[in-house]
């Protein structure tokens, strides 16, 4: 699943709303040639079972498509069973899936989504606008729902007719279709919570069986999105990247998903193993709480950003499989401001800022982390070592997934987090940085940032929008609660028979409906 080019974000590239709409009516997604997995001239064949390893912890398992999916294994299974309205594409950032097309009102507040022809649930019943409306309202009413559908109130989600869903935003939002790519999974209207685990989806695969995070999914021969080549996909849950890599090398699985840089280095010499690389696939920032606590002073946050040795972090934590970050999320966006000066290490200035802010260096501060993904806990440990050079004492505390996501995320003073997408500056702005964002990870409230975001979302002129997006990033770079030291490459290992794995990052990497086996 290595990506060789950035996703194209229409905003800020001169395409504008009209061009975006034209590109969004071209089908259920873009197809890729088989370059990453080898066998470019081989003819795709139908059949076979793909055995996929994915990271997860038994304590964090969820079967709910609208729940918090901390496990990679849950995310993969749910994404194959249920379709979202839109998905990432090869040549545009947002392409159709369950929604075949969409159109905004002149003021960019109201969007009409037309459902794909022939879309049915796994039990054969047609998907209706009422099903989508019920699902989106259910999603919106979850604890994180306001972040997943920012600006969309439950009452403003309506069915205009059997095939048309209307979303009305509280403010103009030129990027609303992009926001429907993430977790807008559709269930049948009025599905009871007790039925969620076995509720029929609309996706390319159907559930055969499920046990403790492991599952077998079989091909949906009636999928509206096209021909599915694999007979089945078996998902096996692994608690550590090393165990998953070992299973791949032993031939027990065909694909080790998001296995990390250490495994890539180990497997590089194996001719029977493909190392698939998605450059700059995952952000692993350190979050500093801005609302209150020891990092509320902007000078302290700047000092922490000056303490980190970014080159050492990328080299040691990621084994070189990554790039240096500049404390701005959304590095894959064509509108990403590469001309903002790269922040480097400056211990002397960091000490000066800490002294000015009267930061208490006699205390020891906890940096909370998990081992959910490869390198996350290691990044915390190395940062703690580097911070000591500025007189800041940090104790790394590892938490299990459930404790971390229930008690630390969105609440902690200092913690690590991670995002498996990097293609949009406004995605992160809307979900994690606006004052009223449902997943405001640092408790940041900045009126200038909020105002600039709203203005950018209401602007269709590409040049003016580009200027506003740069202003947005300048504010984030200077004042936010993020310390983004680097971007990690996504690393997958695959057996030699696996063909046509998706190359897109984030949600795109779980789109396995075109994958096939040459055996």
C-alpha positions in Angstrom: 0.0 0.0 0.0 2.7 2.5 -0.8 1.7 5.8 -2.2 3.7 7.4 -4.9 2.0 10.7 -5.2 -0.1 13.1 -3.2 -3.9 13.2 -3.3 -5.2 16.2 -5.2 -7.2 18.6 -3.0 -9.3 20.8 -5.2 -9.3 23.7 -2.8 -6.4 26.1 -3.5 -5.3 24.5 -6.7 -7.5 26.5 -9.1 -10.2 23.9 -9.6 -12.9 25.5 -7.6 -16.4 24.2 -6.7 -17.6 23.7 -10.3 -14.6 21.6 -11.2 -14.9 19.6 -8.0 -18.5 18.8 -8.8 -17.6 17.6 -12.2 -14.9 15.3 -10.9 -17.2 13.9 -8.3 -19.7 12.4 -10.7 -17.3 10.0 -12.5 -18.0 6.8 -10.6 -17.4 4.9 -7.4 -13.7 5.6 -7.3 -10.4 5.6 -9.3 -8.7 2.4 -10.2 -4.9 1.9 -10.0 -2.5 -0.1 -12.0 -0.7 -2.8 -10.2 2.6 -1.1 -9.5 3.2 -1.3 -5.8 2.7 -5.0 -5.6 4.5 -6.1 -8.8 3.1 -8.0 -11.7 2.1 -4.9 -13.7 1.3 -7.0 -16.8 -0.5 -9.8 -15.0 -4.2 -10.2 -15.7 -6.4 -9.9 -12.6 -8.0 -13.2 -11.6 -11.0 -14.0 -9.4 -10.8 -16.2 -6.3 -8.8 -16.9 -3.2 -8.8 -15.8 0.4 -6.6 -12.8 1.5 -5.4 -13.3 5.1 -4.8 -9.9 6.6 -3.1 -9.1 9.9 -4.2 -5.9 11.7 -3.2 -4.4 15.1 -5.7 -4.4 17.9 -6.3 -5.0 21.6 -9.1 -7.3 22.9 -10.0 -4.7 25.5 -10.6 -2.0 22.8 -12.8 -4.1 20.4 -15.9 -2.4 18.9 -18.5 -3.7 16.5 -20.3 -0.4 16.1 -19.6 1.4 12.8 -20.3 4.7 14.6 -18.2 4.0 17.6 -14.7 4.9 18.4 -12.5 2.6 16.5 -9.2 2.4 18.3 -8.2 -0.9 16.8 -6.9 -1.2 13.3 -8.6 -4.6 13.0 -12.0 -3.1 13.8 -11.5 -0.3 11.4 -10.6 -2.7 8.6 -13.5 -5.0 9.2 -16.1 -2.2 9.5 -14.7 -0.4 6.4 -15.1 -3.6 4.2 -18.6 -4.3 5.5 -20.1 -0.7 5.4 -19.7 2.0 2.8 -19.3 5.7 3.5 -20.9 8.4 1.3 -17.6 9.4 -0.3 -14.0 8.0 -0.3 -10.5 9.3 -1.1 -9.6 9.0 -4.8 -6.5 8.7 -6.9 -6.8 11.9 -8.9 -9.1 13.9 -6.6 -9.4 14.1 -2.9 -13.1 13.1 -2.7 -14.8 10.7 -5.1 -18.2 8.9 -5.0 -19.1 5.8 -3.1 -22.6 5.3 -1.7 -23.3 8.9 -2.9 -23.0 9.0 -6.7 -22.9 12.8 -6.9 -23.5 15.9 -4.9 -24.3 19.6 -5.5 -24.1 22.6 -3.2 -26.4 25.6 -2.9 -25.1 29.0 -4.0 -24.2 29.9 -0.4 -22.4 26.6 0.2 -24.6 25.8 3.2 -26.9 23.2 1.7 -25.6 20.1 -0.1 -27.7 17.5 -1.9 -26.3 14.0 -2.2 -27.7 11.6 -4.8 -27.3 7.9 -3.9 -25.7 5.4 -6.2 -28.0 3.4 -8.5 -28.4 -0.3 -7.5 -27.1 0.2 -4.0 -28.5 -2.5 -1.7 -27.8 -3.9 1.7 -26.3 -7.4 2.1 -29.8 -8.8 2.5 -30.9 -7.5 -0.8 -33.0 -4.6 0.3 -32.4 -1.2 -1.5 -30.6 1.6 0.3 -32.9 4.6 0.7 -32.3 8.2 1.7 -34.2 7.5 4.9 -31.5 4.8 5.8 -28.7 7.3 5.2 -30.5 10.1 7.2 -31.1 7.8 10.1 -27.4 6.6 10.0 -26.0 10.1 9.8 -28.2 11.3 12.7 -27.1 8.3 14.8 -23.5 9.1 14.0 -24.1 12.8 14.8 -25.5 11.9 18.2 -22.4 9.9 19.3 -20.0 11.6 21.7 -17.6 12.4 18.8 -20.4 13.1 16.2 -20.0 16.8 16.1 -16.4 16.4 15.1 -17.2 13.9 12.4 -19.9 16.1 10.9 -18.9 19.6 12.0 -21.6 22.3 11.5 -24.3 19.7 10.8 -27.1 19.4 13.3 -29.2 16.3 13.5 -32.3 18.3 12.5 -30.6 19.6 9.4 -30.1 16.1 7.9 -33.2 15.2 5.8 -34.4 13.0 2.9 -35.7 15.0 0.0 -36.9 11.9 -1.9 -36.0 8.2 -2.0 -32.5 8.8 -3.4 -31.6 12.4 -2.3 -30.1 13.3 1.1 -29.9 16.9 2.1 -27.3 18.2 4.6 -27.6 21.8 5.8 -24.5 23.4 7.5 -24.6 26.1 10.1 -22.0 28.0 8.0 -20.8 27.9 4.3 -18.7 24.8 3.9 -17.0 24.2 0.5 -15.4 21.1 1.8 -18.4 19.3 3.2 -18.2 16.3 0.8 -14.7 15.7 2.1 -16.0 15.4 5.6 -18.3 12.6 4.6 -15.4 10.3 3.8 -14.8 9.4 7.4 -17.1 7.0 9.3 -20.4 8.0 7.5 -21.2 4.2 7.4 -24.8 3.5 6.5 -27.0 1.0 8.4 -30.7 0.2 7.9 -33.1 2.7 9.4 -34.1 1.8 13.0 -31.5 -0.9 13.5 -31.4 -1.6 17.3 -28.2 -1.3 19.2 -28.5 -5.0 20.1 -28.5 -5.8 16.4 -25.5 -3.6 15.3 -22.9 -6.4 15.5 -24.7 -8.4 12.8 -26.5 -5.6 10.9 -26.2 -5.9 7.1 -24.0 -3.4 5.4 -23.6 -2.1 1.8 -19.9 -2.8 1.3 -18.0 -5.1 -1.0 -17.8 -7.9 1.6 -20.3 -9.6 3.9 -19.7 -11.0 7.3 -19.3 -14.8 7.5 -18.1 -15.0 11.1 -16.6 -13.0 13.9 -14.7 -14.1 17.0 -12.8 -11.8 19.4 -11.5 -9.3 16.9 -10.9 -12.0 14.2 -13.3 -12.2 11.2 -14.0 -13.8 7.9 -15.7 -11.7 5.2 -17.0 -13.1 2.0 -17.5 -11.4 -1.4 -20.6 -9.4 -2.0 -21.5 -10.5 -5.5 -24.3 -7.9 -5.7 -22.1 -4.9 -4.7 -23.2 -1.8 -6.7 -19.5 -0.6 -6.9 -18.3 -3.2 -9.4 -16.7 -6.6 -9.4 -15.0 -7.8 -6.3 -12.2 -10.3 -7.1 -11.4 -12.0 -3.8 -13.6 -14.8 -2.6 -13.0 -13.8 1.0 -10.8 -11.8 3.4 -9.8 -13.2 6.8 -8.8 -10.6 9.4 -6.6 -11.7 12.2 -6.0 -9.4 15.2 -2.4 -9.0 16.5 -1.4 -7.1 19.7 2.1 -6.2 18.5 3.7 -5.2 15.1 6.4 -7.8 15.7 4.0 -10.7 16.2 2.2 -9.6 13.0 5.4 -9.3 11.0 6.6 -12.7 12.2 3.3 -14.2 11.1 3.8 -12.7 7.6 7.3 -14.0 7.4 6.1 -17.5 8.4 3.5 -17.5 5.7 0.5 -17.5 8.2 -0.9 -14.3 6.7 -0.6 -12.6 3.3 -0.7 -9.0 4.4 0.6 -7.3 7.5 -1.2 -3.9 7.7 0.5 -0.8 9.1 3.3 -3.0 10.6 5.9 -0.2 11.0 9.4 0.7 10.1 11.2 -1.9 12.2 9.4 -4.7 10.4 10.2 -3.1 7.0 13.9 -3.0 7.8 13.8 -6.6 8.9 12.0 -7.8 5.8 13.8 -5.7 3.2 16.2 -8.5 2.3 13.5 -11.1 1.7 12.7 -11.6 -1.9 9.4 -13.3 -1.2 8.1 -10.3 0.7 6.9 -7.0 -0.7 7.6 -3.9 1.4 4.9 -1.4 0.6 5.5 2.2 1.6 3.0 5.1 1.9 5.2 8.2 2.3 4.1 10.7 5.0 1.1 8.5 5.8 0.7 9.1 9.6 0.9 12.1 11.9 2.1 11.3 15.4 2.1 14.7 17.2 2.5 15.5 20.8 -0.5 17.4 22.2 -0.1 20.1 24.8 -3.2 21.3 26.5 -3.7 25.0 25.8 -6.9 25.6 27.8 -5.3 25.3 31.2 -2.5 23.6 33.0 1.3 23.8 32.7 1.3 24.3 28.9 -1.4 26.9 28.6 1.2 29.6 28.1 2.1 29.9 24.4 5.7 30.6 25.4 5.9 27.2 27.1 4.5 25.5 24.0 7.0 27.2 21.7 9.8 26.1 24.0 8.6 22.5 23.8 8.6 22.8 20.0 12.1 24.1 20.1 13.4 21.4 22.4 12.7 18.5 20.0 15.4 17.2 17.7 13.3 16.4 14.7 16.0 14.7 12.6 16.9 12.4 15.5 13.2 11.5 16.0 12.7 10.5 12.4 16.0 8.6 12.3 15.6 6.8 15.5 11.9 6.3 16.0 11.0 5.8 12.3 14.3 4.2 11.2 14.3 6.9 8.5 10.9 5.9 7.1 9.4 9.3 7.5 10.0 13.1 7.1 10.5 16.0 9.4 7.4 17.9 10.5 6.8 21.6 11.0 4.0 21.6 13.6 1.2 21.9 10.9 -1.2 19.1 10.3 -2.2 18.2 6.7 1.1 17.9 5.0 -0.3 16.1 1.9 -2.5 19.1 1.1 -1.4 20.9 -2.1 -2.3 24.1 -0.1 0.2 23.1 2.6 2.4 26.1 3.3 5.9 24.8 2.6 7.3 28.3 2.7 6.6 28.8 6.4 10.1 28.5 7.9 11.0 25.1 9.3 11.2 25.2 13.0 14.5 23.8 14.2 16.1 22.9 17.6 17.2 25.8 19.8 17.8 24.8 23.4 19.0 28.3 24.5 15.9 30.0 23.2 13.7 27.2 24.8 15.3 27.8 28.2 14.8 31.6 27.8 11.1 31.2 27.0 10.5 28.8 29.9 12.2 31.3 32.2 10.0 34.1 30.9 6.9 32.0 31.4 8.0 31.1 34.9 7.7 27.4 34.0 8.4 25.2 37.0 11.4 23.0 36.0 11.5 21.5 39.5 8.5 19.4 38.7 8.2 16.2 36.6 5.5 16.2 34.0 3.8 13.1 32.7 3.7 12.4 29.0 0.9 9.9 28.4 1.1 7.5 25.5 -0.1 4.1 24.1 1.4 1.3 22.1 -1.5 1.3 19.6 0.8 1.9 16.6 4.5 1.2 16.0 6.8 4.0 17.2 4.3 6.0 19.2 5.6 5.1 22.7 9.2 5.2 21.4 8.6 8.8 20.2 7.5 9.8 23.7 10.5 8.2 25.3 13.0 9.9 23.0 11.3 13.3 23.3 11.5 13.0 27.1 15.2 12.4 26.8 15.6 15.4 24.5 13.6 17.7 26.8 16.0 17.1 29.7 18.6 19.2 27.9 16.3 22.2 28.4 15.8 21.3 32.1 12.3 19.9 31.5 11.7 16.6 33.3 9.2 14.3 31.7 8.0 10.9 32.8 6.6 8.7 30.0 3.4 6.8 31.1 2.1 4.0 28.9 -1.6 3.4 29.1 -3.7 0.6 27.6 -5.9 1.7 24.7 -9.2 1.8 26.6 -7.8 3.9 29.4 -6.0 6.2 27.0 -9.0 6.9 24.8 -11.5 7.1 27.7 -9.5 9.1 30.2 -6.6 10.9 28.4 -7.5 11.8 24.9 -9.0 15.3 24.7 -8.3 15.8 28.4 -4.6 15.3 29.1 -2.1 18.0 29.7 0.6 16.3 27.6 0.0 13.2 25.5 0.8 11.6 22.1 -1.9 11.1 19.5 -1.9 9.9 15.9 -3.9 10.4 12.7 -3.8 8.1 9.7 -4.6 10.8 7.2 -2.7 13.9 6.2 -4.3 15.2 3.0 -6.2 18.2 4.1 -5.4 21.3 6.2 -9.1 22.1 6.7 -9.9 18.5 7.7 -7.7 18.9 10.8 -8.8 22.5 11.4 -12.5 21.5 11.5 -12.1 18.3 13.5 -9.3 19.2 16.0 -8.7 22.9 16.2 -11.8 25.0 15.9 -13.0 26.3 19.3 -16.1 24.3 19.1 -14.6 21.2 17.4 -15.9 18.0 19.0 -12.3 16.5 18.9 -10.4 19.6 20.0 -7.4 17.6 21.3 -5.7 20.5 23.0 -8.7 22.6 24.2 -7.4 25.4 21.9 -9.6 28.4 21.4 -8.4 31.0 19.0 -10.9 33.6 17.6 -8.6 34.6 14.7 -8.2 30.9 13.6 -12.0 30.3 13.8 -12.7 33.4 11.7 -10.1 32.6 9.1 -11.4 29.0 8.8 -15.0 30.2 8.3 -13.9 32.7 5.7 -11.9 30.1 3.8 -14.9 27.7 3.8 -17.1 30.5 2.2 -14.5 31.4 -0.4 -14.6 29.9 -3.9 -11.9 32.0 -5.5 -8.9 29.7 -5.5 -6.3 32.5 -5.1 -8.1 34.1 -2.2 -8.8 30.8 -0.6 -5.1 29.8 -0.8 -4.2 33.0 1.0 -6.7 32.2 3.8 -5.4 28.7 4.1 -1.9 30.0 4.5 -3.0 32.4 7.3 -4.7 29.4 9.0 -1.5 27.5 9.0 0.6 30.4 10.2 -1.7 30.7 13.3 -1.5 26.9 13.9 2.3 27.0 13.5 2.7 29.8 16.1 0.0 29.2 18.7 -1.7 25.7 18.6 -1.2 22.9 21.0 0.5 20.6 18.5 4.1 19.6 18.3 4.3 17.6 15.0 7.9 16.5 14.9 7.5 14.3 11.9 5.3 12.3 9.5 5.7 8.5 9.6 5.5 6.4 6.4 2.8 3.8 6.4 4.5 0.4 6.1 2.8 -2.9 5.0 4.4 -6.2 4.3 2.7 -8.5 1.7 3.4 -11.9 0.3 4.6 -12.3 -3.3 1.2 -13.4 -4.5 -0.7 -10.3 -3.5 -1.6 -7.9 -6.3 -3.1 -4.5 -6.7 -3.2 -3.3 -3.1 -4.5 0.2 -2.7 -1.8 2.9 -2.6 -3.8 5.7 -1.0 -3.2 6.8 2.6 -5.7 7.0 5.4 -9.2 5.5 4.7 -8.0 4.8 1.1 -5.7 2.0 2.3 -8.5 -0.3 3.5 -10.2 -0.3 0.1 -9.3 -3.9 -0.8 -12.1 -4.7 -3.2 -9.8 -4.6 -6.3 -7.0 -6.6 -4.6 -6.4 -10.1 -6.0 -4.1 -13.1 -5.6 -1.8 -14.5 -8.3 -2.1 -18.2 -7.1 
